[in-house]
Amino acid sequence: MTRFFDSIRQVGFRRGPSRIVGGICGGLADKAGISVTLVRVLVLLSFLLPVVGLGAYLVAWILTPWQNGSIPLERFIDRLSGRDTL
C-alpha cells in the first residue's frame, strides 16, 4: 500500500491553500493555472450529474494529499492498523 500512496504523492498535485471545503478545487486551479472560482463553478455543475460529480469529488478528497503530503485514506488505514502517521 505504501507504493500506491507514494505514487499519488509523486504526481505533484496537492490540495490548494485557498480552500473552502477540502481544497480540491484550489489544488486543481493551482495546477491548471486558472481561477479557483471557475473551478468551483465547474465542480458545482458536475454535481448535477448523477453520482459522477459528487463521487469523483469524494474520491479526490480521500486520495489527494494535503500540503504536508499526508493522504486522508493512508492516515485512516494507519490508524486502523495501529500505526499512526504524523
PyMOL commands that set and color helices and strands:
alter all, ss='L'
color gray80, all
select helices_A, chain A and resi 2-10+24-32+36-46+52-63+72-81
alter helices_A, ss='H'
color red, helices_A
deselect
rebuild
show_as cartoon
